[in-house]
Amino acid sequence: MDLIKKLWRARKLILVVLIPLSLLPLPLIHPTSEACCAYVLIVTAVYWVSEAVPLGAAALVPAFLYPLFGVLKSSEVAAEYCKDTTLLLMGVICLAASIEKWNLHKRIALRMVMIAGAKPGMLVLGFMCCTVFLSMWLSNTSTTAMVMPIAEAVLQQLISTGVADTQEDSETVEATEDDREENLEQNQLERLDSLYLFLSLFQTAISIPEPKKEKESKNSRYPTKRDHMICKCLSLSITYAATIGGLITITGTSTNLIFAEQFNNRYPDAKVINFGTWFIFSFPIAIIMLLLTWVWLHFLFLGCNFRETCSLSKKRKTRREMLSERKIHEEYIKLGPISYPEVVTGVFFILMTLLWFTREPGFVPGWTSLFEKKGYRTDATVSVLLGFLLFLIPARRPFSRAPRTPAGDSSAERDPDPMAPMITWKDFQNLMPWEIVILVGGGYALAAGCKVSGLSVWIGRQLEPMSGLPPWMVTLLACLLVSAVTEFASNPATLTVFLPILSALSETLQINPLHTLIPATMCVSFGVMLPVGNPPNAIVFSYGHVQISDMVKAGFGVNLIGVLVVMLAIMTWGVPLFNLTEYPDWAIARNFTGSL
């Protein structure tokens, strides 16, 4: 037994050693470029899927194995680890650091929840909307980590006011303006309380068994089962909304960046994927998914009584709903009036979005047409420029006397320097996901090796038996496969492995590569059934409101909704947007150069 325990503890180290040794005969018996590249690809993929070593460390495997096996020169591999999307990510992180430092995200979230109200259904929808909006620009993990404490404060207020029984829970307060009507209602409630007291004494005297109430067990921290269901619904809605919001923009999640860079590297003549085209395609997907996911979670945890839980009328509110709204309002008041740094951050946020949209909108000339040389300016140019300016612009209002610290941030010390910038390098470094940068770079290196060695062409030839399938069937199979694998492996690693395979498959079947690559990129984000599926799931799970069975049951429905909506999008508005009915010239050129 001791030996088994020791082997189990060392299972990751054993896997790290055995996998390369067991696959070593592949490049030794078949010393070709394709076999050597396949060896590196398989070893890296196994390390990623098993997480035997950290993802960033596993992404460095091509950096030393490609030169050793003669697939790529060391300088060529090194060039793959820093691309245009790396600069794009760095600029976005600068803006995200300013948003988090000055609590603009908290102001947005609380304001949207105040608009939605404290009815359970509308409260969930309000949190989902603000989470989707924030996740468009921040990472899914950061968004969940920011919004979840706000939701937890609301839930704790809900639990603390839920000590009363079911009858008290259903008690309503008429929000009237006439004091006489309020006094009359209070007198009626007092009479009802007296009647309830009399009935309870009479019931005790004649020993009538008390009817069972829907309460949690004595060891539970929830007053009633309904309170527990509201906590589950709100917690899961935040992680799902963060995933949905990440689909909308190229910078919303790392998998979108991986797709954009690998696609542009493989098809440099395409010029069809940019911030604008991606947003136009994905925004309707996110809206449909948001509404259907909300309906699914409401049905699963709160039931079908939408009229009771989603009423917008402010005339009738339960006592706990009024207290919850008061708690949310108090949290918003603590932020104080909007500060100068928040205004600057908001302006930069809007400016970056407008410059991304108007760079090359397609239907009209963009601002890049003002320059003589074409193709030099990308979305990364805008992002890095505005991010750089945040290091220069002072955080204090010009000619002001007192410095302003982030509202609600007790750890923030007042800086005596009147020219202290909006963000510092430490602020940027705290948010910069260097592991994701190296992971993305490792994916680029693997894709470059597959292209140079001819492995992608060989894989395409092996997939020729699938040529009889219609394009929508190929896309559906790819979506189902990717969404299943990503439940157990990291999203970036899964997409990095599948992108070259799906590209080769599309070229072999003579269908537009975007027909399979875009749906697969979106479906790889639907790892929502387990805590290990993605970091937002783990954050929500750590709060203790949900169990794995809840995540599996709710996540299965969300996963199914996501795949169906993505298939609907690629078969309808995606066709004219990306011209999916024709095999494009840029894919033909890629096939021709790859076969030379």
Sequence and secondary structure as in RCSB ss.txt:
>XXXX:A:sequence
MDLIKKLWRARKLILVVLIPLSLLPLPLIHPTSEACCAYVLIVTAVYWVSEAVPLGAAALVPAFLYPLFGVLKSS
EVAAEYCKDTTLLLMGVICLAASIEKWNLHKRIALRMVMIAGAKPGMLVLGFMCCTVFLSMWLSNTSTTAMVMPI
AEAVLQQLISTGVADTQEDSETVEATEDDREENLEQNQLERLDSLYLFLSLFQTAISIPEPKKEKESKNSRYPTK
RDHMICKCLSLSITYAATIGGLITITGTSTNLIFAEQFNNRYPDAKVINFGTWFIFSFPIAIIMLLLTWVWLHFL
FLGCNFRETCSLSKKRKTRREMLSERKIHEEYIKLGPISYPEVVTGVFFILMTLLWFTREPGFVPGWTSLFEKKG
YRTDATVSVLLGFLLFLIPARRPFSRAPRTPAGDSSAERDPDPMAPMITWKDFQNLMPWEIVILVGGGYALAAGC
KVSGLSVWIGRQLEPMSGLPPWMVTLLACLLVSAVTEFASNPATLTVFLPILSALSETLQINPLHTLIPATMCVS
FGVMLPVGNPPNAIVFSYGHVQISDMVKAGFGVNLIGVLVVMLAIMTWGVPLFNLTEYPDWAIARNFTGSL
>XXXX:A:secstr
 HHHHHHHHTHHHHHHHHHHHHHTHHHHHS SHHHHHHHHHHHHHHHHHHTSS HHHHTTHHHHHHHHHTSS HH
HHHHTTS HHHHHHHHHHHHHHHHHHTTHHHHHHHHHHHHH SSHHHHHHHHHHHHHHHHTTS HHHHHHHHHHH
HHHHHHHHHHT  S HHHHT EEE  S HHHHHHHHHHHHHHHHHHHHHHHHHHHTT       B  TT SSSBH
HHHHHHHHHHHHHHHHHHHHHTTSTTSSHHHHHHHHHHHHH TT    SHHHHHHHHHHHHHHHHHHHHHHHIII
II S HHHHS   SSEEEHHHHHHHHHHHHHHHHT S  HHHHHHHHHHHHHHHHHHTTS SSS  GGGGSSSSS
   HHHHHHHHHHHHTTSBSS TT SS    TT TT    S TT BSS HHHHHHH  HHHHHHHHHHHHHHHHH
HHHTHHHHHHHHTGGGGGS HHHHHHHHHHHHHHHTTTS HHHHHHHHHHHHHHHHHHHTS THHHHHHHHHHTT
   SSTTS HHHHHHHHTSS  HHHHHHHHHHHHHHHHHHHHHHHHTTHHHHHTTTS  HHHHHHHHHHH 
